[in-house]
Amino acid sequence: MTFADLFSNDAEPLRNPDQGAGTSVLERPETKESPVRDDGGDADRFAHYVSKDRIAESRATGRPVVALCGKVWVPKHEPSKYPVCPDCKRIYEEMMG
C-alpha cells in the first residue's frame, strides 16, 4: 500500500469520520490497580488517622480508606484497642503545628 492509497476515495471515511458509518476501536493497555499495600502486617497493629466521614463512607460502601501514613485498608476493627500509628501521629502534628 502506498501513501497515495491511504487518501484514495476508498479511504474517504478516514478523512471525514463523521460521515462514515464505521466503528473505531480504541485500544488501551491493560492495567491492574492494587489498592492494598503489603506492609508485612505491622500497620495492622496500629490505629490510623482517617477522617470520620471517610470511615463512615467506607463502612457503608466497603471501599478502602487511606490513612495519613499511606496505609490503605477497609476498617473493620475498633481503633481504640490499638496504639496510634506513629507515622500518622507525626504527620497530624506537623499539619496542626
BALUMFI-259318 format. One record per residue: x, y, z of N, C-alpha, C in turn. Coordinates in steps of 0.001 Angstrom, whole numbers, plus 500000, padded with zeros to 6 digits. Last residue first. Layout:
REM residues N
XYZXYZXYZ/...
REM end
This chain:
REM residues 97
500596521832563627501579522682564315502067523784563487/499011520230562081498356521114563047499322522121563688/500837518805560556499775519556559881499155520589560823/502395517610562502503030518551561566501980519426560876/500477515940563648501070517013564458501774518053563578/500047514196561482498956515011562020499496516190562806/502572512991561278502043513772560151500938514703560634/502705511673563786503710512669563407503192513580562294/500492509918563574500552510913564646501527512033564299/501237508303561421500021509113561343500063510246562372/503541507126562572503650507959561360502431508855561199/502547505685564775503475506798564992503619507707563771/499198504877565297500309504740564345501255505927564529/498178504274568618498132505142567437499388504936566590/497307500906569656498060502155569805498005502955568504/493911499651569823495258499629569276495982500941569578/491301499907570532492008498748571075493476498706570658/490179501930569121490585502237570495491346501084571148/489296500952566645490650501514566740491108501798568165/487760497971566009487644499142566878489042499723567113/487900496950562553488125496763563985487965498074564742/487635497599559921486719496586560449486815496463561960/488338499539557063488243499480558529487205498453558985/490292498493554534488871498641554844488738498482556360/493244500383553579492547499219554120491071499532554281/496414501683553212495127501537552544494476500263553072/498672504029554575498072502687554659496689502704554027/499561506621554677499517505959553378498936504557553410/499376508105556951500668507465556699500712506749555354/496688508817556959497694509851556744499052509251556383/494972506162555150495381506866556361496417507928556015/492335505628553059493773505864553068494100506687554303/489936502926552732490308504291553105491828504383553070/487957500916550437489079501170551337489284502649551617/484398500357550539485587500847549834486707501136550833/482049499736551703483060498680551651484323499090550934/479999501557552112480269501092550747481237499924550654/479811502013554864478583501909554064478836501264552709/482432502174555680481562501160556307480280500956555507/483281504332554142483853503013553924482970501916554517/481816506418555299481599506077553889482113504668553598/482958506425557858481522506152557688481217505731556252/485600507128557148485329505862557838483861505470557645/485193509658556070485728508583555211485467507209555836/484314511023558337483447510925557159483891509782556244/486520510953559993485331510195560386484378510012559209/489705510581558373488549511396558759487339510508559065/492272508747559989491431508894558799490229509713559241/495060507430561438494287508666561317493606508726559958/494960504098562852495442505105561903494510506308561855/496208501956565246495029502730564854495557503884564011/498178499001564517498004500390564923496626500910564540/498688496624563375498780496670564832498533498069565379/498828496805560697497583496284561247497577496316562774/501375497485560066500407498574560157499073498102560720/502646494952559912502943495866561014501893496951561175/502214493366557693501293493226558810501538494196559948/503765493954555542504237492910556422503366492720557646/502459495622553927503355496250554890503888495226555878/501289495867550862501796494840551761502821495470552676/498345497635550073499792497625550203500191496526551171/495744497628547825496228497064549074497745497044549059/494934498455545352494893499433546421495463498914547745/496010497942542369496103497192543603496109498169544774/494928497665539079495106498516540247495111497641541484/496309496912536022495670496345537204495984497249538383/495683497567532625496355497920533872495582497310535025/496213497049529251495525496563530441496340496924531672/496209499792527000496931498718527688496191498318528957/493571500145524691494268500652525865495041499511526494/492338501036521571492988500014522377493747500675523507/489400501794520186490470502428520938491069501364521835/488015501466517103488386500733518309489565501448518945/485197502666515357486603502769515706486837502007516995/483036501837512662483326501915514089484825502014514285/481236503538510002482089502516510605482261502720512099/479964505307508451479113504526509342479914503449510056/481144508697507906481191507250507748480285506550508739/481098511338508623480239510931507518480188509417507348/482958511674510584481564511934510931480607511466509846/485467511260509371484875510190510190483422510418510554/486930511927506763485706512521507300484994511492508178/489136510326506308489303511784506277488122512491506902/488088507792506461489191508136507353489401509649507406/486212507681504457485733507738505842486850508083506839/487979507512502135487265508745502465486734508778503899/489333505444501005489690505807502377488989507087502829/488513505287498431488117504193499313488387504535500780/489745507441497237488313507551497535487834506447498469/492959507637498913492105507417497742490644507530498168/494859507867500848493974509002500643493136508865499377/496329505558500778495661505902502028494643507022501848/497534505602498299496401504694498504495632505034499774/499696507313498709498563507802497910497335506916498098/501403505610500068500870506781500759499640507317500019/500567502183499200501360503409499121500675504527499905/500850498833500000500000500000500000500900501235500000/
REM end
